Amino acid sequence: MKENKESTDMLVISAHPDDAEFGVAGTVANWTRAGKKVVYVVCTHGEKGTTDRHLTPKELAAVREKEQMAAARLLGVEGVDFLGMPDQGLEDTPAFREQIVRVIRQYRPHTVVTSDPYRRYVWHRDHRIAGQVVLDAVFPYARDHLAYPDMLAEGLEPHKVQELLFWAAEDVNYRSDITATFALKLAALRCHASQVRELGVSDLEDWLRQRCRSMAEGEPFELAESFHRVELPR
């Protein structure tokens, strides 16, 4: 029988290894520094995310899992669950939604963070699908005991998430001050060496600082991560 785990403060659900470091690593570092419990759920191993024709998908998956684990350790993340779904193959299916409901009921987070499903134009399809499935899993499926009655027999009780944060949102309504944790975000991103190479930027620190500075525009702090924030009914 699977039982509910100790409640988690923040559950970060990403399509690929490195998505969380781009989107929310500075905020994660703020949370873990404050003694909060953060867990990652990574839907795929990102086994297609390369231009290196000498790497097989299996080899790349192994590399990216190690990179993700290193970044998570650096940020103080308590654990990383890999769902092992196919890269570039996420679909909005009942089976995928059930998997996400299961991890939400297991970890019982206050806040769930994921990629924004409503970003327009150029946006990785896996990011859109992951965001949509997470949104639906949070509300109403994880909340309602009749949604997945078989989970009750496993000890997985319904759970009401209190807050959703979507990174890479166009409709930004919340900015997190990461001025004090920018160096950790940068170091965590550098753990993903296989993906940093794909960016093609000559100075990663300057590129990232400019991004985070633009996200903080209009705020009384220098560097930020920006989100669309949704408070859910209790």
Phi, psi and omega in degrees: 000129175273133181245163176297136176277172174300139185304140180255142177285314183225125174249116182257118184245116184237157177287321187224158165302139180092340180301316182295324180293321175295318192270325194214008188299322180295321177290321175302315179299321175301315182294312183292326175298329179274005178087013179278153180264124181236135177232141175259142166236121182247120189287323180232171174267002179063037189284001177246004187272066178203155170256001180281110184282356178270348181269131172275159176304320180297318179295316180295320179301318180295319178298313186289328175296316178298319179298317181295319179296321179295316179296318180297317178299318181299323183274353182083019178291136187287326181195161178229122174256125175258122181278341174073025178279162186286132174299138184063019183230013179292136179226150178280086184240159175302324181294317179295315180300319179297321177300317181289320175302318181300313182290327176296317179289330177290313187267339173053057186283152168287315184236136172246134182237135180201182181280145182289125181280352189251010177294136184270165172064228190286111182200131183302130183301322177302324180293317178298313183294315180301314180299318181293317181294319178297315179303313180292323180296319178297314184218114012252000196294317180292336185279327193261123185293335180276354180294314180224076185299333179297333180292332179298322179293338178272358182087011181264094182283155175303156181215137177257111173289141183267335188208141173243136172237128179248120177276166182058033180276146173274330179264076184281130175227008180208133178234133181257128180287113179243022181305318183280345183242011180301318182299324178290320176300314180299314181296321178294320178295323179294339175300333181271062186300324182296332182265327177300322177300325182289341181292325180072027178261143183280332182225096184298318182298314180295318179300314182290321180297319178296320177299312183289329176292320179294327178291337181268003183304129180088355180260161181278014177232164190277318190232142185214163161246139185246149185214162159262122185253134178233124171268131182263150179295142180279000000 
